[in-house]
Amino acid sequence: MKVDPKDGKCRECGGQLHITDADDATMTVECAECLKSYLVETDAFNDGAMFYYPEVMAQLMRGGSDENDQ
């Protein structure tokens, strides 16, 4: 799932982040530009864990990635 740049950018290069995995405490993000990958908290994007985290968990439960996240 892509992270809206207004909500968060790569801490290494400022590039577009993609959430690639999640568990009960963290989400794994990867930068589309520098390919750095790191863990962030579930509310890392100032959404109170109410948008990105539930969406990523739902995608994982469905067994795939967001088809619009190509």
C-alpha positions as CSV (number, residue, x, y, z in Angstrom):
1,M,0.0,0.0,0.0
2,K,1.4,3.4,-1.0
3,V,1.7,6.1,1.7
4,D,0.5,9.5,0.7
5,P,3.6,11.8,0.6
6,K,1.8,14.4,2.7
7,D,1.5,11.7,5.4
8,G,5.1,10.4,5.3
9,K,8.2,10.1,3.2
10,C,11.4,8.0,3.4
11,R,13.6,9.1,6.3
12,E,16.6,8.3,4.2
13,C,15.9,10.1,0.9
14,G,12.4,11.6,1.1
15,G,11.0,9.2,-1.5
16,Q,7.6,7.5,-1.8
17,L,6.9,4.8,0.9
18,H,5.1,1.5,0.4
19,I,3.8,-0.5,3.4
20,T,4.9,-4.1,2.6
21,D,4.0,-5.9,5.9
22,A,2.4,-5.4,9.3
23,D,1.9,-7.2,12.6
24,D,0.2,-6.3,15.8
25,A,2.8,-3.6,16.7
26,T,4.6,-2.4,13.6
27,M,4.4,-1.9,9.9
28,T,7.3,-2.5,7.4
29,V,7.8,0.2,4.9
30,E,10.0,0.3,1.8
31,C,11.1,3.3,-0.2
32,A,10.3,3.1,-3.9
33,E,13.4,5.2,-4.7
34,C,16.3,4.1,-2.5
35,L,14.8,0.7,-1.6
36,K,15.6,1.1,2.2
37,S,13.2,-0.9,4.3
38,Y,12.5,-0.3,8.0
39,L,9.9,-0.7,10.7
40,V,7.5,2.0,11.9
41,E,4.8,2.1,14.5
42,T,1.2,1.5,13.5
43,D,0.4,5.2,13.9
44,A,3.6,6.5,12.2
45,F,1.7,8.5,9.6
46,N,-0.3,10.7,12.1
47,D,-3.6,8.9,11.4
48,G,-4.0,7.4,14.9
49,A,-3.6,4.0,13.3
50,M,-7.1,4.4,11.8
51,F,-6.3,4.4,8.0
52,Y,-3.1,2.7,6.9
53,Y,-2.8,0.0,9.5
54,P,-6.4,-1.4,9.1
55,E,-6.1,-1.3,5.3
56,V,-2.8,-3.1,5.3
57,M,-4.0,-5.7,7.8
58,A,-7.2,-6.3,5.6
59,Q,-5.0,-6.7,2.5
60,L,-2.8,-9.2,4.4
61,M,-5.9,-11.2,5.5
62,R,-7.1,-11.3,1.9
63,G,-3.8,-12.8,1.0
64,G,-2.5,-10.2,-1.4
65,S,-1.5,-6.7,-2.1
66,D,-3.7,-3.8,-3.1
67,E,-4.5,-4.2,-6.8
68,N,-4.4,-0.4,-7.1
69,D,-0.9,-0.3,-5.7
70,Q,1.0,-1.3,-8.9
